[in-house]
Amino acid sequence: MEQRKIKIKGFLSRFFSNYELADTQDIFSLGFVNSLLAIQLVSFLEKEFEVTIEDQDLDMENFRTVNSMDALVERKKALASVPSV
């Protein structure tokens, strides 16, 4: 969802001043992410989008790009909306 990507980019822009981040750019290879930012990013995603990021979700591939973070949130929301049996 485009609105979600805008929110993710808005959060990241606080740390990447004067840089226009594309949805497909790898924030790790750009050198923008340290361990503290990674923790803040997980916390932001959980609070902003009301999802729970679990241990098995803590794969760097889920956080490399705006697109991958958006996809992670989409998956988490879809799982949350499935009624339990």
C-alpha positions, -999 to +999 in steps of 0.1 A: +000+000+000+014+033-011+004+051+022+023+026+042+054+032+021+051+069+026+050+064+064+080+041+063+100+065+042+090+094+065+104+074+095+136+066+077+141+102+064+147+113+100+179+092+098+189+098+062+189+135+059+192+150+025+187+116+007+157+106-014+153+069-007+138+048-035+114+020-025+138-006-039+171+007-024+189-016+001+193+006+033+219-019+046+241-017+016+238+021+016+254+021+051+225+039+068+215+012+093+232+004+126+219-019+153+201+009+171+183+020+140+173-016+133+157-019+167+139+015+163+127+004+128+111-028+142+095-008+170+082+018+145+067-009+122+050-026+152+035+006+166+026+024+134+010-005+117-003-024+147+016-057+139+038-079+160+072-086+145+083-120+158+117-136+161+112-155+128+105-122+111+139-107+121+155-117+088+174-088+071+156-095+039+124-083+055+140-049+063+164-042+033+140-020+013+109+000+018+092-025-005+103-055+017+091-037+049+058-030+033+054-066+022+063-078+057+036-055+072+011-067+046+018-104+055+015-097+092-018-079+087-031-107+065-022-133+091-038-113+119-071-111+099-073-148+094-097-163+120-082-189+142-097-224+142 
